[in-house]
Amino acid sequence: MSDKTYDIINKAQRWLVALGVFYLAIAEIWHLPFANEINNTIVAIGTLLATILEVATTKWQKDHAVSILDLNEITKEDK
């Protein structure tokens, strides 16, 4: 996953949480329809995006762990 894609998903996930809370509050005040259903759908999408981000982060850390270890070995050899 590219950095740009990661950043977009990260921002969308954060905004979805805020949107869900906002709609739930406004729906109660203004008696809008399907408050719980819409909020639960938004939360489900946000949770899916958070899981995608967690998997991508774990993969990135695993892919870059070797590079970090190699760098540590190089610095030890220089001393």
A tleap script that builds the chain and sets N, CA, C and O, in Angstrom:
source leaprc.protein.ff14SB
mol = sequence {
  NMET SER ASP LYS THR TYR ASP ILE ILE ASN
  LYS ALA GLN ARG TRP LEU VAL ALA LEU GLY
  VAL PHE TYR LEU ALA ILE ALA GLU ILE TRP
  HIE LEU PRO PHE ALA ASN GLU ILE ASN ASN
  THR ILE VAL ALA ILE GLY THR LEU LEU ALA
  THR ILE LEU GLU VAL ALA THR THR LYS TRP
  GLN LYS ASP HIE ALA VAL SER ILE LEU ASP
  LEU ASN GLU ILE THR LYS GLU ASP CLYS
}
set mol.1.N position { 0.855 -1.169 0.000 }
set mol.1.CA position { 0.000 0.000 0.000 }
set mol.1.C position { 0.904 1.236 0.000 }
set mol.1.O position { 1.863 1.317 0.767 }
set mol.2.N position { 0.592 2.167 -0.845 }
set mol.2.CA position { 1.404 3.373 -0.924 }
set mol.2.C position { 1.142 4.279 0.281 }
set mol.2.O position { 0.121 4.156 0.957 }
set mol.3.N position { 2.072 5.177 0.531 }
set mol.3.CA position { 1.909 6.116 1.646 }
set mol.3.C position { 0.667 6.979 1.463 }
set mol.3.O position { -0.046 7.269 2.423 }
set mol.4.N position { 0.415 7.383 0.228 }
set mol.4.CA position { -0.742 8.243 -0.058 }
set mol.4.C position { -2.047 7.503 0.239 }
set mol.4.O position { -2.959 8.066 0.845 }
set mol.5.N position { -2.133 6.242 -0.189 }
set mol.5.CA position { -3.325 5.436 0.076 }
set mol.5.C position { -3.524 5.249 1.574 }
set mol.5.O position { -4.638 5.364 2.085 }
set mol.6.N position { -2.430 4.959 2.267 }
set mol.6.CA position { -2.488 4.785 3.724 }
set mol.6.C position { -3.019 6.057 4.386 }
set mol.6.O position { -3.897 5.990 5.247 }
set mol.7.N position { -2.492 7.204 3.990 }
set mol.7.CA position { -2.917 8.477 4.583 }
set mol.7.C position { -4.392 8.756 4.319 }
set mol.7.O position { -5.101 9.246 5.198 }
set mol.8.N position { -4.853 8.447 3.113 }
set mol.8.CA position { -6.262 8.675 2.770 }
set mol.8.C position { -7.171 7.786 3.616 }
set mol.8.O position { -8.172 8.256 4.157 }
set mol.9.N position { -6.824 6.498 3.732 }
set mol.9.CA position { -7.636 5.583 4.530 }
set mol.9.C position { -7.613 6.002 5.994 }
set mol.9.O position { -8.637 5.943 6.675 }
set mol.10.N position { -6.459 6.422 6.477 }
set mol.10.CA position { -6.337 6.855 7.870 }
set mol.10.C position { -7.236 8.058 8.151 }
set mol.10.O position { -7.940 8.084 9.161 }
set mol.11.N position { -7.215 9.036 7.276 }
set mol.11.CA position { -8.064 10.222 7.461 }
set mol.11.C position { -9.544 9.864 7.350 }
set mol.11.O position { -10.363 10.346 8.133 }
set mol.12.N position { -9.885 9.017 6.376 }
set mol.12.CA position { -11.286 8.617 6.205 }
set mol.12.C position { -11.791 7.888 7.440 }
set mol.12.O position { -12.911 8.124 7.893 }
set mol.13.N position { -10.974 7.012 7.980 }
set mol.13.CA position { -11.372 6.256 9.174 }
set mol.13.C position { -11.628 7.197 10.346 }
set mol.13.O position { -12.605 7.028 11.075 }
set mol.14.N position { -10.769 8.174 10.528 }
set mol.14.CA position { -10.954 9.128 11.634 }
set mol.14.C position { -12.209 9.979 11.441 }
set mol.14.O position { -12.945 10.227 12.396 }
set mol.15.N position { -12.453 10.426 10.211 }
set mol.15.CA position { -13.622 11.248 9.940 }
set mol.15.C position { -14.915 10.448 10.078 }
set mol.15.O position { -15.943 10.991 10.483 }
set mol.16.N position { -14.866 9.167 9.745 }
set mol.16.CA position { -16.070 8.341 9.864 }
set mol.16.C position { -16.520 8.235 11.315 }
set mol.16.O position { -17.718 8.271 11.597 }
set mol.17.N position { -15.584 8.107 12.225 }
set mol.17.CA position { -15.936 8.050 13.647 }
set mol.17.C position { -16.666 9.336 14.043 }
set mol.17.O position { -17.714 9.291 14.687 }
set mol.18.N position { -16.108 10.464 13.658 }
set mol.18.CA position { -16.732 11.754 13.980 }
set mol.18.C position { -18.098 11.878 13.317 }
set mol.18.O position { -19.044 12.374 13.929 }
set mol.19.N position { -18.206 11.433 12.076 }
set mol.19.CA position { -19.475 11.506 11.357 }
set mol.19.C position { -20.542 10.661 12.036 }
set mol.19.O position { -21.691 11.087 12.156 }
set mol.20.N position { -20.170 9.466 12.480 }
set mol.20.CA position { -21.125 8.594 13.161 }
set mol.20.C position { -21.676 9.223 14.427 }
set mol.20.O position { -22.883 9.203 14.666 }
set mol.21.N position { -20.798 9.775 15.229 }
set mol.21.CA position { -21.227 10.430 16.471 }
set mol.21.C position { -22.087 11.651 16.157 }
set mol.21.O position { -23.107 11.885 16.804 }
set mol.22.N position { -21.668 12.422 15.162 }
set mol.22.CA position { -22.422 13.617 14.772 }
set mol.22.C position { -23.833 13.253 14.318 }
set mol.22.O position { -24.805 13.860 14.768 }
set mol.23.N position { -23.952 12.263 13.427 }
set mol.23.CA position { -25.272 11.900 12.921 }
set mol.23.C position { -26.158 11.367 14.032 }
set mol.23.O position { -27.348 11.679 14.083 }
set mol.24.N position { -25.596 10.579 14.911 }
set mol.24.CA position { -26.383 10.025 16.012 }
set mol.24.C position { -26.944 11.151 16.885 }
set mol.24.O position { -28.109 11.112 17.280 }
set mol.25.N position { -26.117 12.144 17.180 }
set mol.25.CA position { -26.563 13.277 18.005 }
set mol.25.C position { -27.623 14.101 17.282 }
set mol.25.O position { -28.661 14.431 17.857 }
set mol.26.N position { -27.359 14.430 16.024 }
set mol.26.CA position { -28.305 15.255 15.256 }
set mol.26.C position { -29.620 14.513 15.018 }
set mol.26.O position { -30.695 15.112 15.061 }
set mol.27.N position { -29.528 13.217 14.769 }
set mol.27.CA position { -30.741 12.429 14.528 }
set mol.27.C position { -31.636 12.416 15.759 }
set mol.27.O position { -32.861 12.443 15.640 }
set mol.28.N position { -31.031 12.376 16.935 }
set mol.28.CA position { -31.830 12.391 18.156 }
set mol.28.C position { -32.488 13.760 18.361 }
set mol.28.O position { -33.651 13.844 18.755 }
set mol.29.N position { -31.743 14.816 18.092 }
set mol.29.CA position { -32.283 16.172 18.276 }
set mol.29.C position { -33.410 16.456 17.282 }
set mol.29.O position { -34.459 16.982 17.655 }
set mol.30.N position { -33.182 16.103 16.013 }
set mol.30.CA position { -34.112 16.454 14.945 }
set mol.30.C position { -35.031 15.299 14.537 }
set mol.30.O position { -35.787 15.412 13.572 }
set mol.31.N position { -34.962 14.211 15.262 }
set mol.31.CA position { -35.804 13.036 14.980 }
set mol.31.C position { -35.620 12.544 13.540 }
set mol.31.O position { -36.588 12.261 12.835 }
set mol.32.N position { -34.355 12.451 13.126 }
set mol.32.CA position { -34.052 11.937 11.789 }
set mol.32.C position { -34.178 10.414 11.794 }
set mol.32.O position { -34.021 9.774 12.833 }
set mol.33.N position { -34.462 9.843 10.628 }
set mol.33.CA position { -34.711 8.394 10.584 }
set mol.33.C position { -33.418 7.561 10.667 }
set mol.33.O position { -32.329 8.019 10.320 }
set mol.34.N position { -33.591 6.328 11.137 }
set mol.34.CA position { -32.549 5.300 11.113 }
set mol.34.C position { -31.244 5.719 11.796 }
set mol.34.O position { -30.158 5.404 11.308 }
set mol.35.N position { -31.348 6.419 12.910 }
set mol.35.CA position { -30.143 6.912 13.592 }
set mol.35.C position { -29.192 5.775 13.948 }
set mol.35.O position { -28.005 5.842 13.629 }
set mol.36.N position { -29.695 4.737 14.600 }
set mol.36.CA position { -28.827 3.632 14.989 }
set mol.36.C position { -28.289 2.861 13.795 }
set mol.36.O position { -27.121 2.473 13.776 }
set mol.37.N position { -29.128 2.642 12.811 }
set mol.37.CA position { -28.710 1.882 11.636 }
set mol.37.C position { -27.588 2.602 10.875 }
set mol.37.O position { -26.602 1.985 10.471 }
set mol.38.N position { -27.757 3.899 10.690 }
set mol.38.CA position { -26.742 4.682 9.974 }
set mol.38.C position { -25.461 4.757 10.790 }
set mol.38.O position { -24.369 4.591 10.248 }
set mol.39.N position { -25.586 5.006 12.092 }
set mol.39.CA position { -24.401 5.065 12.941 }
set mol.39.C position { -23.675 3.723 12.953 }
set mol.39.O position { -22.449 3.688 12.838 }
set mol.40.N position { -24.400 2.631 13.090 }
set mol.40.CA position { -23.765 1.307 13.106 }
set mol.40.C position { -23.071 0.996 11.781 }
set mol.40.O position { -22.009 0.374 11.770 }
set mol.41.N position { -23.660 1.421 10.675 }
set mol.41.CA position { -23.030 1.220 9.369 }
set mol.41.C position { -21.733 2.012 9.272 }
set mol.41.O position { -20.719 1.495 8.801 }
set mol.42.N position { -21.762 3.247 9.712 }
set mol.42.CA position { -20.558 4.087 9.691 }
set mol.42.C position { -19.472 3.490 10.585 }
set mol.42.O position { -18.303 3.449 10.201 }
set mol.43.N position { -19.853 3.031 11.768 }
set mol.43.CA position { -18.888 2.414 12.688 }
set mol.43.C position { -18.309 1.137 12.074 }
set mol.43.O position { -17.115 0.876 12.220 }
set mol.44.N position { -19.126 0.348 11.398 }
set mol.44.CA position { -18.643 -0.880 10.763 }
set mol.44.C position { -17.619 -0.566 9.671 }
set mol.44.O position { -16.591 -1.235 9.571 }
set mol.45.N position { -17.894 0.436 8.867 }
set mol.45.CA position { -16.948 0.838 7.814 }
set mol.45.C position { -15.655 1.361 8.443 }
set mol.45.O position { -14.559 1.033 7.989 }
set mol.46.N position { -15.793 2.173 9.489 }
set mol.46.CA position { -14.611 2.685 10.184 }
set mol.46.C position { -13.772 1.574 10.781 }
set mol.46.O position { -12.544 1.629 10.731 }
set mol.47.N position { -14.412 0.574 11.341 }
set mol.47.CA position { -13.700 -0.568 11.913 }
set mol.47.C position { -12.983 -1.358 10.832 }
set mol.47.O position { -11.852 -1.802 11.032 }
set mol.48.N position { -13.629 -1.536 9.691 }
set mol.48.CA position { -12.981 -2.216 8.567 }
set mol.48.C position { -11.734 -1.455 8.114 }
set mol.48.O position { -10.688 -2.061 7.884 }
set mol.49.N position { -11.841 -0.148 7.988 }
set mol.49.CA position { -10.695 0.660 7.574 }
set mol.49.C position { -9.573 0.607 8.617 }
set mol.49.O position { -8.396 0.555 8.260 }
set mol.50.N position { -9.935 0.619 9.894 }
set mol.50.CA position { -8.928 0.524 10.952 }
set mol.50.C position { -8.193 -0.818 10.873 }
set mol.50.O position { -6.984 -0.880 11.092 }
set mol.51.N position { -8.919 -1.874 10.564 }
set mol.51.CA position { -8.300 -3.194 10.423 }
set mol.51.C position { -7.368 -3.226 9.225 }
set mol.51.O position { -6.274 -3.785 9.312 }
set mol.52.N position { -7.774 -2.641 8.113 }
set mol.52.CA position { -6.914 -2.565 6.930 }
set mol.52.C position { -5.631 -1.808 7.264 }
set mol.52.O position { -4.544 -2.217 6.857 }
set mol.53.N position { -5.753 -0.713 8.000 }
set mol.53.CA position { -4.572 0.058 8.401 }
set mol.53.C position { -3.654 -0.755 9.312 }
set mol.53.O position { -2.432 -0.697 9.174 }
set mol.54.N position { -4.231 -1.503 10.230 }
set mol.54.CA position { -3.428 -2.324 11.145 }
set mol.54.C position { -2.661 -3.403 10.384 }
set mol.54.O position { -1.487 -3.646 10.663 }
set mol.55.N position { -3.319 -4.046 9.426 }
set mol.55.CA position { -2.653 -5.066 8.616 }
set mol.55.C position { -1.528 -4.435 7.799 }
set mol.55.O position { -0.434 -4.992 7.713 }
set mol.56.N position { -1.790 -3.286 7.205 }
set mol.56.CA position { -0.768 -2.600 6.401 }
set mol.56.C position { 0.416 -2.179 7.269 }
set mol.56.O position { 1.566 -2.305 6.850 }
set mol.57.N position { 0.141 -1.682 8.470 }
set mol.57.CA position { 1.215 -1.270 9.382 }
set mol.57.C position { 2.060 -2.458 9.795 }
set mol.57.O position { 3.289 -2.378 9.806 }
set mol.58.N position { 1.411 -3.559 10.135 }
set mol.58.CA position { 2.137 -4.770 10.527 }
set mol.58.C position { 3.007 -5.274 9.391 }
set mol.58.O position { 4.155 -5.660 9.611 }
set mol.59.N position { 2.469 -5.275 8.176 }
set mol.59.CA position { 3.243 -5.727 7.012 }
set mol.59.C position { 4.434 -4.806 6.773 }
set mol.59.O position { 5.539 -5.276 6.500 }
set mol.60.N position { 4.214 -3.496 6.873 }
set mol.60.CA position { 5.299 -2.540 6.661 }
set mol.60.C position { 6.402 -2.751 7.691 }
set mol.60.O position { 7.584 -2.765 7.348 }
set mol.61.N position { 6.014 -2.916 8.956 }
set mol.61.CA position { 7.008 -3.125 10.005 }
set mol.61.C position { 7.786 -4.420 9.783 }
set mol.61.O position { 8.996 -4.468 10.003 }
set mol.62.N position { 7.090 -5.466 9.347 }
set mol.62.CA position { 7.752 -6.746 9.074 }
set mol.62.C position { 8.716 -6.604 7.901 }
set mol.62.O position { 9.832 -7.120 7.954 }
set mol.63.N position { 8.301 -5.915 6.851 }
set mol.63.CA position { 9.143 -5.729 5.665 }
set mol.63.C position { 10.376 -4.883 5.966 }
set mol.63.O position { 11.436 -5.093 5.375 }
set mol.64.N position { 10.239 -3.931 6.879 }
set mol.64.CA position { 11.340 -3.023 7.168 }
set mol.64.C position { 12.181 -3.447 8.365 }
set mol.64.O position { 13.200 -2.816 8.651 }
set mol.65.N position { 11.781 -4.494 9.067 }
set mol.65.CA position { 12.547 -4.962 10.225 }
set mol.65.C position { 13.930 -5.429 9.815 }
set mol.65.O position { 14.901 -5.191 10.533 }
set mol.66.N position { 14.036 -6.093 8.666 }
set mol.66.CA position { 15.325 -6.575 8.182 }
set mol.66.C position { 16.245 -5.390 7.894 }
set mol.66.O position { 17.430 -5.426 8.227 }
set mol.67.N position { 15.715 -4.369 7.293 }
set mol.67.CA position { 16.513 -3.188 6.990 }
set mol.67.C position { 17.048 -2.537 8.263 }
set mol.67.O position { 18.199 -2.104 8.308 }
set mol.68.N position { 16.216 -2.471 9.289 }
set mol.68.CA position { 16.644 -1.878 10.551 }
set mol.68.C position { 17.713 -2.740 11.202 }
set mol.68.O position { 18.697 -2.222 11.732 }
set mol.69.N position { 17.522 -4.051 11.165 }
set mol.69.CA position { 18.524 -4.954 11.731 }
set mol.69.C position { 19.841 -4.835 10.978 }
set mol.69.O position { 20.905 -4.814 11.597 }
set mol.70.N position { 19.787 -4.758 9.656 }
set mol.70.CA position { 20.992 -4.599 8.850 }
set mol.70.C position { 21.717 -3.312 9.206 }
set mol.70.O position { 22.946 -3.288 9.278 }
set mol.71.N position { 20.975 -2.257 9.424 }
set mol.71.CA position { 21.567 -0.970 9.779 }
set mol.71.C position { 22.266 -1.064 11.134 }
set mol.71.O position { 23.348 -0.506 11.319 }
set mol.72.N position { 21.652 -1.766 12.070 }
set mol.72.CA position { 22.278 -1.963 13.382 }
set mol.72.C position { 23.581 -2.741 13.261 }
set mol.72.O position { 24.560 -2.422 13.936 }
set mol.73.N position { 23.599 -3.739 12.420 }
set mol.73.CA position { 24.813 -4.532 12.220 }
set mol.73.C position { 25.920 -3.679 11.598 }
set mol.73.O position { 27.086 -3.798 11.974 }
set mol.74.N position { 25.554 -2.830 10.660 }
set mol.74.CA position { 26.545 -1.959 10.008 }
set mol.74.C position { 27.142 -1.007 11.027 }
set mol.74.O position { 28.350 -0.773 11.024 }
set mol.75.N position { 26.296 -0.446 11.910 }
set mol.75.CA position { 26.818 0.505 12.902 }
set mol.75.C position { 27.727 -0.200 13.910 }
set mol.75.O position { 28.699 0.395 14.376 }
set mol.76.N position { 27.433 -1.443 14.250 }
set mol.76.CA position { 28.279 -2.195 15.171 }
set mol.76.C position { 29.664 -2.435 14.546 }
set mol.76.O position { 30.683 -2.370 15.234 }
set mol.77.N position { 29.685 -2.711 13.249 }
set mol.77.CA position { 30.941 -2.986 12.565 }
set mol.77.C position { 31.808 -1.720 12.476 }
set mol.77.O position { 33.035 -1.814 12.467 }
set mol.78.N position { 31.180 -0.546 12.409 }
set mol.78.CA position { 31.921 0.714 12.300 }
set mol.78.C position { 32.627 1.066 13.611 }
set mol.78.O position { 33.586 1.837 13.599 }
set mol.79.N position { 32.174 0.519 14.732 }
set mol.79.CA position { 32.743 0.899 16.043 }
set mol.79.C position { 33.990 0.153 16.356 }
set mol.79.O position { 34.583 0.360 17.415 }
savepdb mol mol.pdb
quit
